[in-house]
Amino acid sequence: MRHITLHIPENKYSFFIELLKNFDYVKVEENEMGIPEEHKNIVRQRMKASEADPSRRLNWDEAKRKIQL
């Protein structure tokens, strides 16, 4: 199976998706950001851990200072 990436103008997107859905050999998987589900799950787990333990969080000034080191 082959995968392709297309860039469709916003005003033509709905039409294009409906057109593709008419082909029985084409599988349409919409994912605007292109972020794999496994990566999303990692972020969700980290968010839950931070909610459970707020000491894991950094405010923006602290984070910026760490990045600049």
C-alpha positions as CSV (number, residue, x, y, z in Angstrom):
1,M,0.0,0.0,0.0
2,R,1.2,3.5,-0.8
3,H,0.6,6.7,1.2
4,I,0.6,10.2,-0.2
5,T,0.5,13.6,1.3
6,L,-1.6,16.3,-0.4
7,H,-1.9,20.0,0.3
8,I,-5.5,21.1,-0.5
9,P,-6.8,24.6,-0.3
10,E,-9.2,25.1,2.6
11,N,-12.0,26.1,0.3
12,K,-11.7,22.9,-1.7
13,Y,-11.1,20.5,1.1
14,S,-14.6,19.2,1.7
15,F,-15.2,18.7,-2.0
16,F,-12.0,16.8,-2.4
17,I,-12.6,14.5,0.6
18,E,-16.1,13.7,-0.6
19,L,-14.7,12.9,-4.1
20,L,-12.1,10.5,-2.6
21,K,-14.7,8.7,-0.5
22,N,-16.4,7.6,-3.7
23,F,-13.5,5.4,-4.6
24,D,-13.8,2.0,-2.8
25,Y,-10.0,1.4,-3.1
26,V,-9.1,4.7,-1.3
27,K,-9.0,4.9,2.5
28,V,-9.4,8.4,3.9
29,E,-7.7,9.0,7.2
30,E,-8.1,12.7,8.2
31,N,-5.4,13.9,10.5
32,E,-4.8,17.6,10.2
33,M,-1.7,17.8,12.3
34,G,-0.1,14.6,11.1
35,I,0.8,13.6,14.7
36,P,0.8,9.9,15.2
37,E,-1.6,8.6,17.8
38,E,1.2,7.1,19.9
39,H,2.8,10.5,20.3
40,K,-0.6,12.0,21.3
41,N,-0.9,9.3,23.9
42,I,2.6,10.1,25.3
43,V,1.6,13.8,25.7
44,R,-1.7,12.8,27.3
45,Q,0.1,10.6,29.8
46,R,2.6,13.5,30.6
47,M,-0.3,15.9,31.1
48,K,-2.0,13.5,33.5
49,A,1.2,13.1,35.4
50,S,1.6,16.9,35.6
51,E,-1.9,17.3,36.8
52,A,-1.3,14.7,39.5
53,D,2.0,16.3,40.5
54,P,2.1,20.0,39.9
55,S,5.8,20.2,41.0
56,R,6.7,18.7,37.6
57,R,5.6,21.9,35.9
58,L,7.8,24.9,35.0
59,N,6.6,28.4,34.5
60,W,7.6,30.1,31.2
61,D,10.5,32.0,32.7
62,E,12.0,28.9,34.3
63,A,11.6,26.9,31.0
64,K,13.1,29.7,29.0
65,R,16.1,29.9,31.3
66,K,16.7,26.2,31.1
67,I,16.5,26.3,27.3
68,Q,19.0,29.1,27.1
69,L,21.6,27.3,29.2
